[in-house]
Amino acid sequence: MKQQTSLKPRVILKHNIALNQKMSQQLRILSFNNNELESFIEQFARDNIFTKIKYKTNNKDDFSWVKDDSNETLIDHLLFQVNTANFRKSQKKLIKFLILRLDESGYLNETDIQLANQSNESIEAIRKARDELIHLDPLGIGTESLSQRLLVQAKDKLEFNSVARSILENDQLEILAQPQKWKTLKWKEDEIREALEAIRTLNPTPERDYGNMTSIQYIIPDLIFNITDNKIELKSSEFNMPILEFDMEQFQNIQEKDIDNTSASFLKKQRKNYDDFCQALEKRHNTMSQIGKIICKHQAIYLLSLDESKLEQLTMSQVAKELHLSISTISRAVKGKYFQCQGKILPLKKLFTRNLINGWSKNIILRLIDNIIKNESRNKPISDLKIQRKLSDLDVKISRRTVNKYRRELSINNSYNRIFSEK
């Protein structure tokens, strides 16, 4: 009996730790914006050997998102060329997919087979798209190695040194860089020196002519509000998200071969990690969708007009109460995220107002002041003190100085000047 009593708290503690870890992961994933979430999903797929990843390339066709970097980056330059070229629509989408896989130096290190698996396209289609990419300006972007990059540039030049071209074709740059190994090449020393001079005319780092690739920030909205016939349709921007799949065939093969059951714990952990991760992604999706629906309900007038004066009072505590969640959870869901509406991308926080006094938001107070002044007598404009008293009658308790400040924000003259402006 004593043994059972002593074990029970340990079991409960272990369960609570596992539960807390699961909740912690869910909250962490909820706090990610779409850019961060994509990277996190890809990292998870690399860490879990039974997880396969695919991309919805057929939907990755809109690159009109806001960019924070004012300098043109290599990505900007490449996407502009693709968007203005005469490629087929499907070809454009695939080339754009490859562009977004480039590393900081402009190389595409993944193999054609890997890219085909990720994009659900054929290897032949990937090869054609890569060939189109490497022939965009600057030449050689999208290759797998320096030799390939320089070879693309060499082939573009008229009467380029034949020995240099052969060295690039045979991937012998490393030998060329070590004169002591020139004897292993089939050419004379003078021919090799001429080849070296020719290769030096090529550009090994064309990406340096553009802004830092890591500084580019495509702001991908988490919520999209489409307006059709004065009706708001909520969409979740998930086209950029990789799709996770569990490799059940490989999982079962290991199970069957594991006669001594030595891998049972590892297999169980990998499967549980996958299930928990997918559950956290689903939780994030549902939470964002629920927040979007509440926004549609409370901020419909604003979304239809994008007129800031039409913003209604909506606080995070109000949303938290409606969804039976904590305010901190709503704060995580909103922080650093954006929404798209009528061709504009704006911070999601913009749709939420903070309580000023007695539950009144600044936007509503501005509208009240504006309405009070619009309804005043033209011959007797009311002072800020009288506006303050009228607001007080509505249970809006603010100082005369605040009234003065808000009136000036509305670009409205004081009562004395309003008399002359009317005349």
C-alpha positions as CSV (number, residue, x, y, z in Angstrom):
1,M,0.0,0.0,0.0
2,K,2.8,2.4,0.8
3,Q,4.4,1.7,-2.5
4,Q,1.2,2.6,-4.4
5,T,0.7,5.7,-2.4
6,S,4.3,6.9,-3.1
7,L,4.0,6.2,-6.9
8,K,0.7,8.1,-7.4
9,P,2.1,11.7,-7.1
10,R,4.9,10.7,-9.5
11,V,2.5,9.5,-12.1
12,I,0.4,12.7,-11.8
13,L,3.5,14.9,-11.9
14,K,4.7,13.1,-15.0
15,H,1.3,13.5,-16.7
16,N,1.3,17.2,-15.8
17,I,4.8,17.7,-17.2
18,A,3.8,16.1,-20.5
19,L,0.6,18.2,-20.7
20,N,2.6,21.4,-20.0
21,Q,5.1,20.5,-22.7
22,K,2.2,19.9,-25.2
23,M,0.5,23.2,-24.2
24,S,3.8,25.0,-24.4
25,Q,4.3,23.8,-28.0
26,Q,0.8,24.8,-29.0
27,L,1.3,28.4,-27.6
28,R,4.7,28.7,-29.3
29,I,3.2,27.7,-32.7
30,L,0.3,30.0,-32.1
31,S,2.7,32.9,-31.6
32,F,4.5,32.4,-35.0
33,N,3.5,34.4,-38.0
34,N,3.3,32.6,-41.3
35,N,6.9,33.2,-42.2
36,E,8.2,31.9,-38.9
37,L,5.7,29.0,-39.0
38,E,6.9,27.7,-42.4
39,S,10.5,27.6,-41.1
40,F,9.5,25.8,-38.0
41,I,7.5,23.2,-39.9
42,E,10.5,22.5,-42.2
43,Q,12.8,22.2,-39.1
44,F,10.4,19.7,-37.6
45,A,10.3,17.6,-40.8
46,R,14.1,17.5,-40.7
47,D,14.2,16.3,-37.1
48,N,11.5,13.6,-37.3
49,I,12.7,10.9,-39.7
50,F,9.1,9.7,-40.4
51,T,7.9,13.1,-41.5
52,K,7.7,13.9,-45.2
53,I,7.0,17.4,-46.4
54,K,5.3,18.8,-49.6
55,Y,4.4,22.2,-50.9
56,K,1.3,23.5,-52.5
57,T,3.0,25.1,-55.4
58,N,-0.2,25.4,-57.4
59,N,-1.3,28.1,-54.9
60,K,2.0,29.9,-54.5
61,D,1.3,32.4,-57.2
62,D,0.7,35.7,-55.4
63,F,3.9,37.6,-54.4
64,S,2.3,41.0,-54.0
65,W,2.9,41.1,-50.3
66,V,4.4,44.1,-48.6
67,K,8.2,44.2,-48.4
68,D,10.0,46.0,-45.6
69,D,13.3,46.3,-47.4
70,S,13.5,49.4,-49.7
71,N,16.5,48.1,-51.6
72,E,15.9,45.6,-54.4
73,T,17.0,42.2,-53.4
74,L,18.0,39.3,-55.6
75,I,14.6,37.7,-54.9
76,D,12.8,40.9,-56.0
77,H,14.8,41.1,-59.2
78,L,14.2,37.4,-60.1
79,L,10.4,37.5,-59.3
80,F,10.0,40.7,-61.4
81,Q,11.6,38.9,-64.4
82,V,9.3,35.9,-64.0
83,N,6.2,38.0,-63.6
84,T,6.9,39.9,-66.8
85,A,8.2,37.0,-68.9
86,N,6.1,35.0,-71.4
87,F,6.2,31.7,-69.3
88,R,3.1,29.6,-69.0
89,K,1.3,30.2,-65.7
90,S,2.2,26.7,-64.4
91,Q,5.9,27.3,-65.3
92,K,5.9,30.7,-63.6
93,K,4.6,29.1,-60.4
94,L,7.3,26.4,-60.5
95,I,10.1,28.9,-61.1
96,K,8.9,31.0,-58.2
97,F,8.9,27.9,-56.1
98,L,12.6,27.4,-56.9
99,I,13.4,31.1,-56.3
100,L,12.2,30.8,-52.8
101,R,14.4,27.8,-52.2
102,L,17.6,29.7,-53.0
103,D,20.2,30.1,-50.2
104,E,21.9,33.4,-49.3
105,S,24.5,33.0,-52.1
106,G,21.9,32.3,-54.8
107,Y,22.5,28.6,-55.0
108,L,19.8,25.9,-55.2
109,N,21.4,23.1,-53.2
110,E,18.5,20.7,-53.2
111,T,18.5,18.0,-55.8
112,D,16.0,17.7,-58.6
113,I,14.5,14.6,-56.9
114,Q,14.1,16.4,-53.6
115,L,12.4,19.4,-55.3
116,A,10.1,17.1,-57.3
117,N,9.0,15.4,-54.1
118,Q,8.4,18.7,-52.4
119,S,6.5,20.3,-55.3
120,N,4.5,17.2,-56.5
121,E,6.0,17.9,-59.9
122,S,7.9,15.6,-62.3
123,I,11.7,15.7,-62.3
124,E,11.6,16.8,-65.9
125,A,9.4,19.8,-65.0
126,I,11.9,20.7,-62.2
127,R,14.8,20.5,-64.6
128,K,13.1,22.7,-67.1
129,A,12.2,25.3,-64.5
130,R,15.7,25.3,-63.1
131,D,17.1,25.8,-66.6
132,E,14.8,28.8,-67.0
133,L,15.9,30.1,-63.6
134,I,19.7,29.9,-64.2
135,H,19.3,31.8,-67.5
136,L,17.6,34.8,-65.8
137,D,19.6,37.8,-64.9
138,P,22.1,37.5,-63.2
139,L,23.3,34.4,-65.1
140,G,24.0,31.3,-63.0
141,I,21.6,31.9,-60.1
142,G,19.9,28.6,-59.1
143,T,22.8,26.2,-59.9
144,E,24.2,23.7,-57.4
145,S,27.9,24.6,-57.6
146,L,30.3,27.4,-58.5
147,S,31.5,25.4,-61.5
148,Q,28.0,25.2,-62.9
149,R,27.4,28.9,-62.2
150,L,30.5,30.0,-64.1
151,L,29.8,27.5,-66.9
152,V,26.4,29.1,-67.6
153,Q,28.2,32.5,-67.9
154,A,30.9,31.0,-70.1
155,K,28.4,29.5,-72.5
156,D,26.8,32.9,-72.8
157,K,30.0,34.5,-74.0
158,L,31.1,34.5,-77.7
159,E,34.4,32.6,-78.4
160,F,35.0,31.9,-74.7
161,N,38.4,30.1,-74.0
162,S,37.8,26.4,-74.9
163,V,40.2,25.1,-72.2
164,A,38.5,27.2,-69.5
165,R,35.1,25.9,-70.6
166,S,36.4,22.3,-70.5
167,I,37.8,22.8,-67.0
168,L,34.3,24.1,-65.9
169,E,32.5,21.2,-67.6
170,N,34.7,18.7,-65.9
171,D,34.4,20.4,-62.5
172,Q,38.2,20.9,-62.2
173,L,38.2,24.4,-60.6
174,E,39.8,23.0,-57.5
175,I,42.7,21.7,-59.5
176,L,43.0,25.1,-61.3
177,A,43.3,26.9,-58.0
178,Q,46.4,24.7,-57.1
179,P,49.3,25.3,-59.6
180,Q,51.2,22.3,-58.1
181,K,48.4,20.1,-59.5
182,W,48.4,21.5,-63.0
183,K,50.5,18.6,-64.2
184,T,47.4,16.3,-63.7
185,L,45.6,18.3,-66.4
186,K,46.0,17.5,-70.1
187,W,46.9,21.0,-71.2
188,K,50.2,23.0,-71.3
189,E,50.9,25.5,-68.5
190,D,50.5,28.5,-70.8
191,E,47.0,27.2,-71.9
192,I,46.0,26.7,-68.3
193,R,47.1,30.3,-67.4
194,E,45.1,31.7,-70.3
195,A,42.1,29.6,-69.1
196,L,42.5,31.0,-65.6
197,E,42.5,34.5,-66.9
198,A,39.4,33.8,-68.9
199,I,37.6,32.3,-65.8
200,R,38.5,35.4,-63.8
201,T,36.4,37.5,-66.2
202,L,33.3,35.6,-65.0
203,N,31.3,36.6,-61.9
204,P,31.3,34.1,-59.1
205,T,29.1,36.2,-56.8
206,P,26.4,37.9,-58.8
207,E,24.1,38.0,-55.8
208,R,26.3,40.7,-54.2
209,D,25.0,43.3,-56.7
210,Y,21.6,43.2,-54.9
211,G,20.3,43.8,-51.4
212,N,20.9,41.2,-48.6
213,M,18.7,38.2,-49.3
214,T,18.3,37.7,-45.5
215,S,16.9,41.2,-45.1
216,I,13.9,40.6,-47.3
217,Q,10.7,40.2,-45.4
218,Y,7.6,39.2,-47.3
219,I,4.7,40.0,-45.0
220,I,2.3,37.1,-45.5
221,P,-1.1,37.8,-43.9
222,D,-2.6,35.2,-41.5
223,L,-6.1,36.3,-42.3
224,I,-7.6,37.4,-45.6
225,F,-10.9,39.3,-45.7
226,N,-12.3,39.2,-49.3
227,I,-15.0,41.7,-50.1
228,T,-17.6,40.6,-52.7
229,D,-21.0,42.5,-53.2
230,N,-20.5,44.2,-49.9
231,K,-20.1,40.9,-48.1
232,I,-17.0,39.8,-46.2
233,E,-15.6,36.3,-46.7
234,L,-12.9,35.2,-44.3
235,K,-10.0,33.2,-45.7
236,S,-7.0,31.7,-43.9
237,S,-3.7,32.4,-45.7
238,E,-2.2,28.8,-45.6
239,F,-1.1,28.5,-49.2
240,N,2.5,29.1,-48.2
241,M,2.5,26.3,-45.5
242,P,4.2,23.0,-46.2
243,I,2.1,19.9,-45.9
244,L,3.2,17.2,-43.4
245,E,2.8,13.5,-44.0
246,F,3.7,10.6,-41.8
247,D,5.7,7.9,-43.6
248,M,3.7,4.9,-42.3
249,E,5.4,2.5,-44.7
250,Q,8.8,3.2,-43.3
251,F,7.5,3.2,-39.7
252,Q,5.9,-0.3,-40.1
253,N,9.0,-1.7,-41.9
254,I,11.1,-0.8,-38.8
255,Q,8.5,-2.2,-36.5
256,E,8.4,-5.5,-38.4
257,K,12.2,-5.8,-38.4
258,D,12.5,-5.0,-34.8
259,I,12.2,-8.5,-33.4
260,D,13.7,-7.7,-30.0
261,N,11.4,-4.6,-29.7
262,T,14.4,-2.4,-29.0
263,S,13.1,0.4,-31.1
264,A,9.6,0.5,-29.6
265,S,10.3,3.5,-27.4
266,F,11.9,5.5,-30.2
267,L,9.1,4.7,-32.6
268,K,6.4,5.6,-30.1
269,K,8.1,8.9,-29.4
270,Q,8.5,9.8,-33.1
271,R,4.8,9.1,-33.7
272,K,3.7,11.0,-30.7
273,N,5.8,14.0,-31.6
274,Y,4.2,14.0,-35.1
275,D,0.7,13.8,-33.7
276,D,1.3,16.5,-31.1
277,F,2.8,18.8,-33.7
278,C,-0.1,18.3,-36.2
279,Q,-2.6,18.9,-33.3
280,A,-0.8,22.2,-32.4
281,L,-1.0,23.3,-36.1
282,E,-4.7,22.5,-36.1
283,K,-5.2,24.4,-32.9
284,R,-3.5,27.4,-34.3
285,H,-5.6,27.3,-37.5
286,N,-8.8,27.0,-35.4
287,T,-7.9,29.8,-33.1
288,M,-6.9,32.2,-35.9
289,S,-10.2,31.3,-37.8
290,Q,-12.3,32.0,-34.6
291,I,-10.5,35.4,-34.1
292,G,-11.2,36.2,-37.8
293,K,-14.9,35.5,-37.4
294,I,-15.2,37.7,-34.4
295,I,-13.4,40.5,-36.3
296,C,-15.8,40.0,-39.2
297,K,-18.7,40.5,-36.7
298,H,-17.4,43.5,-34.9
299,Q,-15.3,45.4,-37.5
300,A,-17.4,44.8,-40.6
301,I,-18.0,48.5,-41.3
302,Y,-14.3,49.2,-41.1
303,L,-13.4,46.2,-43.3
304,L,-15.8,47.4,-46.0
305,S,-14.4,50.9,-46.0
306,L,-11.0,50.8,-44.4
307,D,-11.9,54.1,-42.8
308,E,-10.2,54.2,-39.5
309,S,-12.9,56.4,-38.0
310,K,-15.2,53.4,-38.5
311,L,-13.2,51.1,-36.2
312,E,-15.5,49.8,-33.5
313,Q,-14.4,49.1,-29.9
314,L,-12.9,45.6,-29.8
315,T,-10.5,44.6,-27.1
316,M,-8.4,41.4,-26.7
317,S,-10.2,40.7,-23.4
318,Q,-13.5,40.9,-25.2
319,V,-12.3,38.3,-27.8
320,A,-10.8,36.2,-25.1
321,K,-14.1,36.1,-23.2
322,E,-16.1,35.2,-26.4
323,L,-13.6,32.3,-27.2
324,H,-13.2,31.2,-23.6
325,L,-9.5,31.7,-23.8
326,S,-7.0,33.7,-21.8
327,I,-6.0,37.3,-22.9
328,S,-2.4,36.1,-23.1
329,T,-3.4,33.5,-25.7
330,I,-5.2,36.1,-27.8
331,S,-2.2,38.4,-27.5
332,R,0.1,35.6,-28.8
333,A,-2.3,35.0,-31.7
334,V,-2.4,38.7,-32.7
335,K,1.2,39.8,-32.1
336,G,3.4,40.2,-35.2
337,K,0.6,39.1,-37.6
338,Y,-1.1,40.8,-40.5
339,F,-4.4,40.8,-42.3
340,Q,-5.2,41.5,-46.0
341,C,-8.2,43.4,-47.1
342,Q,-9.0,45.3,-50.3
343,G,-5.5,45.0,-51.6
344,K,-3.9,46.3,-48.4
345,I,-1.9,44.4,-45.8
346,L,-2.1,45.8,-42.3
347,P,-1.2,44.8,-38.7
348,L,-3.8,42.6,-37.1
349,K,-3.4,44.7,-33.9
350,K,-5.0,47.6,-35.8
351,L,-8.4,45.9,-35.5
352,F,-8.2,45.9,-31.7
353,T,-8.7,48.9,-29.5
354,R,-7.5,49.5,-26.0
355,N,-9.8,50.7,-23.2
356,L,-9.3,54.4,-22.5
357,I,-11.7,55.2,-19.7
358,N,-14.9,53.4,-18.8
359,G,-14.5,51.1,-21.8
360,W,-14.4,53.9,-24.4
361,S,-11.7,53.6,-27.1
362,K,-9.9,56.6,-28.7
363,N,-11.5,56.1,-32.1
364,I,-15.0,56.2,-30.6
365,I,-14.2,59.3,-28.6
366,L,-12.9,61.0,-31.8
367,R,-16.1,60.2,-33.5
368,L,-18.2,61.5,-30.6
369,I,-16.2,64.8,-30.6
370,D,-16.6,65.1,-34.4
371,N,-20.4,64.5,-34.2
372,I,-20.8,67.0,-31.3
373,I,-19.0,69.7,-33.3
374,K,-20.9,68.9,-36.5
375,N,-24.2,69.3,-34.7
376,E,-23.3,72.6,-32.9
377,S,-24.9,75.9,-33.7
378,R,-23.0,77.7,-36.5
379,N,-23.4,81.0,-34.7
380,K,-22.4,79.6,-31.3
381,P,-19.6,77.0,-31.6
382,I,-19.1,75.2,-28.4
383,S,-15.8,75.3,-26.4
384,D,-13.7,72.3,-25.4
385,L,-15.0,72.6,-21.9
386,K,-18.6,72.2,-23.1
387,I,-17.5,69.3,-25.3
388,Q,-16.0,67.7,-22.2
389,R,-19.2,68.1,-20.3
390,K,-21.3,66.6,-23.1
391,L,-18.9,63.6,-23.2
392,S,-19.2,63.3,-19.4
393,D,-23.0,63.1,-19.8
394,L,-22.3,60.0,-22.0
395,D,-20.1,58.6,-19.3
396,V,-16.9,59.4,-21.2
397,K,-14.7,60.9,-18.5
398,I,-11.8,62.7,-20.1
399,S,-10.1,66.1,-19.4
400,R,-10.6,69.3,-21.3
401,R,-6.9,69.1,-22.4
402,T,-7.6,65.6,-23.9
403,V,-10.6,67.0,-25.7
404,N,-8.3,69.8,-27.1
405,K,-5.8,67.2,-28.2
406,Y,-8.3,65.0,-30.0
407,R,-10.0,68.0,-31.6
408,R,-6.7,69.0,-33.1
409,E,-6.1,65.4,-34.3
410,L,-9.4,65.8,-36.2
411,S,-8.0,69.0,-37.8
412,I,-10.9,71.1,-36.3
413,N,-10.3,74.7,-35.2
414,N,-11.1,75.9,-31.7
415,S,-14.5,77.5,-31.1
416,Y,-13.2,81.1,-31.6
417,N,-11.7,80.3,-35.0
418,R,-14.7,78.2,-36.1
419,I,-16.9,81.3,-35.9
420,F,-14.7,83.1,-38.5
421,S,-14.3,80.0,-40.7
422,E,-18.0,79.7,-41.0
423,K,-18.3,83.3,-42.1
